[in-house]
Every structure is written in structure tokens, then in C-alpha cells.
Amino acid sequence: MSDANLFRLGIGLETGAHAEDHHGHPAVDATRDVFDVARDDHFIRREGRIFAGTHLIIEVVDGDGLDDEDRIQKAFRDCVDECGATLLHIHTHKFSPQGVSGVAVLAESHISVHTWPEIGYGAFDVFMCGDAEPWRAVEVLRAAFDAGDVRVKELLRGEDVVAARVAA
């Protein structure tokens, strides 16, 4: 295969991606210490730990309005604002006879939901990296759906992966 064909495929030729990312920003210097707080990336550094992001598994129990796409989209927007995140796109889908699934794509990751309104249950994921504050979404969701019970589990995404890469 000729270099021209490889270029068309985007394979095997220097593209400049080593010098900057696809948005034209300088690439992160991989040789710098990943625990360096001055490093220009979106890892979270907290209490001597480093990880890719905070992922909250949020269960809304005894909630109202979980069959209302507009209400869910507003809750997504309110979470984004309250958490200090950046909204890129929202997509929801209403099922028949009931239920909604949706995702808010964020620069910092995503918020997603699947609902079972017939039992007042909503399964939300809030995953954010960088300076966003995903825990602030808990009270937003409680208020948005008048939930009597909200249960939360936290995962520190990538913690073991980052630690393994640093140790290698």
C-alpha cells in the first residue's frame, strides 16, 4: 500500500497528534509525574489518591415525575449547573407505556438515567472528572423528583489503573 493510501486511512504517517490534541491544545507531557497537581489534565487528586473521575450510582426511590422527559432533562441541566460541569448534549427516550432513558453528555463525562415510574424508581449515574462536583447532584435529584429516599454509592474510576501506570 502506498503512503498516499495510508494517509487516506490515517495510518502510519505523522499527523502532528504528538504535539497537540485534536482540539489544537498542547499534548500532556506524559513524562511529568502524574501526582503533580500542576499537570494539565483532568485527573482528580484527593488525599494522596489519584483517579480518573468520581462515579456516583444514585438510586431515586419513591420519586415522582420519573415518566416526564422534560422534567428529567431539566434535572440533568440543574445537575450540570450545580456541579459546575459543561453540558455538551442531552438525549432522552420515552418508552411506552412508561419509563424514560437518557444521557447528558458532559465535557467532564456524563449523567444517565433509566426509570421505572410505575414503582417510583430512577437509576441515575453521575460520572465527572476534573473540577466538577458530582456529589452536588444528589440533592438536585432528590428535589427534582420529590424523592423520599435517595441511595448513593461512590466509585473512584480508574484509581487502580492510574496507580498501576505510576508504579510501572
Disulfide bonds with the S-S distance in Angstrom:
none
